[in-house]
Amino acid sequence: MAPPQDPPAIRACLFDMDGLLIDSEDLYTICTNAVLHEFGKPDLPWNIKAQMQGRPGPEAGRIFQEWAQLPITREEMMVIVQGFQKRYFPTCKPLPGVETLLQTLSKRTQPRVEMALATSSHSVNYQLKTAHLKETFSVFPQENVVLGDDKRIPPGRGKPAPDIYLLALSTVNERLKREGKDDITPAECLVFEDSVPGVESGRRAGMQVVWCPHPGLLEEMKGKEETILAGLMGEHKEAEDKNEQLGVVEHDGQVRKKGAPGEIGDGWARLYQTLEDFPYSSYGITV
């Protein structure tokens, strides 16, 4: 069963990072194009980049290599790419509206909105991108930071599978339990994403979603917006679904399979072109 048309008020905000909080997606493109140019290849097109966004490194690398057909092994390519990343990632900057949004959610909400980070970036790249942005990322308690190489995420279960967002929520609920507070349900979570696989991950977790894509991605996906918001782009292959431990997501007496996407127009996901002037009250968030 699809989620009810009137989603509940938000009690937790779960954030992607690359291209959502910081401008690292543009830096990924710079690094990738530099490698392509070394071998006389054209720039990475958005139709390929769209498939790579939000996914764990190994899967994104497979998609890239199948398209690029570089005359080197994936391991050799990664050595070259990582050289460029070490140069560029420490220059990452917060995207427009991000710092105000994070500070507002962390300090001015009543009752308090819980916050967690759920990024496909692995530990080394996470440090490269955030070490100089400690104040920006200080809003996320360390126990609520889930990275792409977290051992609690089974192999092959990165975005668009729902595991990373369900894990992020579990870290929040573990802390609430210690504080003697009620658990937050998936339906009471708002996922912030820029990628298509990330939106599907959030929808399959039974959560509400904000989709704030790069202008290049939005242009590439023109006409498919409602399908993306419903998590119905098919990024999470049906072959994987057979191995999904489904269970249920429940709200107001209505249940649906955990791992199932939403429905077009169900009201559980919205598209924004910027995180500036975020409409807190429309999500039941009081600031």
C-alpha positions as CSV (number, residue, x, y, z in Angstrom):
1,M,0.0,0.0,0.0
2,A,1.3,3.5,-0.8
3,P,1.9,6.0,1.9
4,P,-1.2,8.1,3.0
5,Q,-1.7,11.3,1.2
6,D,-1.2,13.5,4.3
7,P,2.3,12.7,5.6
8,P,3.0,13.3,9.3
9,A,5.0,16.2,10.8
10,I,8.8,15.8,10.5
11,R,10.8,14.8,13.6
12,A,14.1,14.0,11.9
13,C,16.0,15.3,8.8
14,L,18.5,13.0,7.1
15,F,20.9,14.5,4.7
16,D,22.9,13.4,1.7
17,M,26.1,15.4,1.2
18,D,27.7,15.5,-2.3
19,G,25.9,18.0,-4.5
20,L,23.3,18.6,-1.7
21,L,25.3,20.2,1.1
22,I,28.5,20.9,-0.7
23,D,29.6,21.6,-4.3
24,S,31.6,18.4,-4.5
25,E,29.6,17.1,-7.5
26,D,31.0,19.8,-9.7
27,L,34.5,18.9,-8.4
28,Y,33.9,15.3,-9.2
29,T,33.2,16.4,-12.7
30,I,36.4,18.4,-12.9
31,C,38.4,15.5,-11.7
32,T,36.7,13.0,-14.0
33,N,37.0,15.2,-17.1
34,A,40.7,15.7,-16.4
35,V,41.2,12.0,-16.6
36,L,39.1,11.7,-19.7
37,H,41.1,14.5,-21.4
38,E,44.4,12.6,-20.7
39,F,43.1,9.8,-23.0
40,G,41.6,12.1,-25.6
41,K,38.0,11.4,-24.4
42,P,35.1,14.0,-24.3
43,D,33.7,15.5,-21.2
44,L,31.5,13.3,-19.0
45,P,27.9,13.8,-20.2
46,W,25.0,14.3,-17.8
47,N,23.2,11.2,-18.9
48,I,26.1,9.1,-17.6
49,K,26.8,11.3,-14.6
50,A,23.1,11.0,-13.6
51,Q,23.6,7.3,-13.3
52,M,26.7,7.6,-11.2
53,Q,25.4,10.2,-8.7
54,G,24.6,9.1,-5.2
55,R,25.9,5.6,-5.7
56,P,28.8,4.0,-3.8
57,G,32.2,4.4,-5.4
58,P,32.6,0.9,-6.8
59,E,29.2,1.0,-8.6
60,A,29.8,4.5,-9.9
61,G,33.2,3.4,-11.1
62,R,31.7,0.4,-13.0
63,I,29.2,2.7,-14.7
64,F,31.9,5.1,-15.7
65,Q,34.3,2.6,-17.0
66,E,31.7,0.8,-19.1
67,W,30.9,4.2,-20.8
68,A,34.5,5.6,-21.0
69,Q,36.3,2.4,-22.1
70,L,39.6,3.8,-21.0
71,P,42.7,1.7,-22.0
72,I,43.7,1.2,-18.4
73,T,42.4,-0.9,-15.5
74,R,39.9,0.5,-13.0
75,E,42.6,0.4,-10.3
76,E,45.0,2.5,-12.5
77,M,42.2,4.9,-13.3
78,M,41.4,5.4,-9.6
79,V,45.0,6.2,-8.8
80,I,44.8,9.1,-11.4
81,V,41.4,10.2,-10.2
82,Q,42.4,10.2,-6.5
83,G,45.4,12.5,-7.4
84,F,43.0,15.1,-8.7
85,Q,40.5,14.6,-5.8
86,K,43.2,15.2,-3.3
87,R,43.8,18.6,-5.0
88,Y,40.2,19.7,-5.4
89,F,38.1,18.2,-2.6
90,P,39.7,20.4,0.1
91,T,38.2,23.4,-1.7
92,C,34.6,22.2,-1.3
93,K,32.1,24.9,-0.3
94,P,28.6,24.8,1.1
95,L,25.9,25.3,-1.5
96,P,23.4,28.2,-1.2
97,G,21.1,28.1,1.7
98,V,22.8,25.1,3.4
99,E,24.5,26.8,6.4
100,T,21.3,28.7,7.3
101,L,19.2,25.5,6.9
102,L,21.5,23.4,9.1
103,Q,21.9,26.0,11.8
104,T,18.1,26.6,11.9
105,L,17.3,23.0,12.2
106,S,19.9,22.3,14.8
107,K,19.3,25.3,17.1
108,R,15.9,26.9,16.5
109,T,13.4,24.1,16.2
110,Q,10.8,23.4,18.9
111,P,10.4,20.5,19.5
112,R,14.0,19.6,18.5
113,V,14.4,18.1,15.0
114,E,17.0,15.3,15.0
115,M,19.6,15.3,12.3
116,A,21.8,12.7,10.6
117,L,24.1,12.5,7.6
118,A,23.9,9.6,5.2
119,T,26.5,9.9,2.4
120,S,27.8,7.4,-0.1
121,S,31.3,9.0,0.3
122,H,33.8,6.7,1.9
123,S,35.9,7.8,4.9
124,V,38.9,9.1,3.1
125,N,37.0,11.3,0.7
126,Y,34.7,12.4,3.5
127,Q,37.6,13.8,5.4
128,L,39.0,15.5,2.3
129,K,35.7,17.2,1.7
130,T,34.8,18.2,5.2
131,A,38.0,18.7,7.3
132,H,38.0,22.4,6.5
133,L,34.2,22.7,7.1
134,K,34.1,21.6,10.7
135,E,31.5,24.2,11.7
136,T,29.2,23.3,8.9
137,F,29.2,19.6,9.8
138,S,29.3,20.0,13.5
139,V,25.5,20.0,13.5
140,F,25.6,16.2,13.0
141,P,26.5,14.1,16.1
142,Q,29.3,11.8,15.2
143,E,27.2,8.7,16.0
144,N,24.7,10.0,13.4
145,V,27.1,10.2,10.6
146,V,26.8,7.2,8.3
147,L,29.4,6.9,5.4
148,G,29.4,4.7,2.3
149,D,32.0,2.3,3.7
150,D,30.1,1.7,7.0
151,K,30.4,-2.0,7.8
152,R,26.8,-2.1,8.9
153,I,25.7,-1.6,5.3
154,P,25.8,-5.0,3.5
155,P,27.7,-5.2,0.2
156,G,25.7,-4.1,-2.7
157,R,23.2,-2.3,-0.6
158,G,24.2,1.3,-1.2
159,K,21.8,3.8,-2.7
160,P,19.3,3.3,-4.3
161,A,18.6,0.6,-1.8
162,P,17.1,2.0,1.4
163,D,19.6,0.6,3.9
164,I,21.7,3.7,4.5
165,Y,18.8,5.9,5.4
166,L,17.3,3.2,7.6
167,L,20.7,2.8,9.3
168,A,20.9,6.6,9.8
169,L,17.5,6.6,11.5
170,S,18.4,3.7,13.7
171,T,21.4,5.7,15.0
172,V,19.1,8.5,15.9
173,N,16.6,6.2,17.7
174,E,19.4,4.5,19.6
175,R,20.3,7.9,21.1
176,L,16.6,8.8,21.8
177,K,16.2,5.5,23.6
178,R,19.1,6.4,25.9
179,E,17.3,9.7,26.6
180,G,14.0,7.9,27.3
181,K,12.2,9.3,24.3
182,D,10.0,7.7,21.7
183,D,11.4,6.3,18.5
184,I,11.0,8.3,15.3
185,T,9.3,6.4,12.5
186,P,10.5,6.4,8.8
187,A,7.3,8.4,7.9
188,E,8.5,11.2,10.3
189,C,11.8,11.5,8.5
190,L,12.7,14.0,5.8
191,V,15.5,12.9,3.4
192,F,17.4,15.7,1.6
193,E,18.8,14.5,-1.7
194,D,20.2,15.7,-5.0
195,S,20.5,12.4,-6.9
196,V,18.0,10.2,-8.6
197,P,19.2,7.0,-6.8
198,G,19.2,8.9,-3.5
199,V,15.6,9.9,-3.9
200,E,14.7,6.3,-4.6
201,S,16.6,5.3,-1.5
202,G,14.7,7.7,0.7
203,R,11.3,6.6,-0.8
204,R,12.1,2.9,-0.4
205,A,12.9,3.7,3.3
206,G,9.4,4.9,3.7
207,M,10.5,8.5,4.3
208,Q,9.5,11.9,2.9
209,V,12.0,13.4,0.5
210,V,13.3,16.8,-0.7
211,W,14.9,16.6,-4.1
212,C,17.2,19.5,-4.8
213,P,19.1,18.5,-8.0
214,H,22.0,20.2,-9.9
215,P,20.6,22.3,-12.8
216,G,22.3,20.0,-15.2
217,L,20.6,16.9,-13.8
218,L,17.2,18.7,-13.7
219,E,17.6,19.5,-17.4
220,E,18.6,15.9,-18.2
221,M,15.6,14.6,-16.3
222,K,13.1,17.0,-17.8
223,G,9.7,15.4,-18.0
224,K,10.6,12.7,-15.5
225,E,10.3,14.7,-12.3
226,E,7.1,13.1,-10.9
227,T,8.5,9.6,-11.6
228,I,11.7,10.5,-9.8
229,L,9.9,12.0,-6.8
230,A,7.9,8.8,-6.5
231,G,11.1,6.7,-6.5
232,L,9.9,4.9,-9.6
233,M,12.9,5.3,-12.0
234,G,13.8,1.7,-11.4
235,E,17.3,2.4,-10.1
236,H,16.9,-0.4,-7.5
237,K,16.8,-3.5,-9.7
238,E,13.9,-5.9,-9.2
239,A,16.5,-8.7,-9.1
240,E,17.7,-7.2,-5.8
241,D,14.2,-6.8,-4.5
242,K,13.9,-10.6,-4.3
243,N,16.6,-10.6,-1.6
244,E,15.0,-7.6,0.3
245,Q,13.9,-8.2,3.8
246,L,10.7,-6.3,3.5
247,G,8.7,-6.0,6.6
248,V,6.3,-3.0,6.8
249,V,6.2,0.7,7.3
250,E,3.2,1.9,9.3
251,H,1.5,5.3,9.8
252,D,-2.0,6.0,11.0
253,G,-3.0,2.4,10.6
254,Q,-1.8,2.1,7.0
255,V,1.0,-0.2,6.1
256,R,3.1,-0.9,3.1
257,K,6.1,-3.0,2.3
258,K,9.4,-1.6,3.4
259,G,11.6,-1.3,0.3
260,A,8.7,-0.4,-2.0
261,P,8.7,3.0,-3.7
262,G,5.9,5.5,-3.6
263,E,3.2,6.5,-6.1
264,I,3.2,9.5,-8.5
265,G,1.6,12.5,-6.8
266,D,1.4,10.9,-3.4
267,G,2.7,14.1,-1.7
268,W,5.7,12.5,0.0
269,A,8.4,14.1,-2.1
270,R,8.9,17.6,-3.4
271,L,11.3,19.3,-5.9
272,Y,13.2,22.4,-4.9
273,Q,15.8,24.2,-7.1
274,T,17.5,25.6,-4.0
275,L,17.6,25.1,-0.2
276,E,17.4,28.8,0.3
277,D,14.2,30.1,2.1
278,F,13.2,26.5,3.1
279,P,9.5,26.2,4.0
280,Y,9.8,24.7,7.5
281,S,6.2,25.1,8.5
282,S,4.9,23.1,5.5
283,Y,6.6,20.1,7.1
284,G,5.3,20.7,10.5
285,I,8.6,22.1,11.7
286,T,8.3,25.1,14.1
287,V,11.2,27.5,14.2
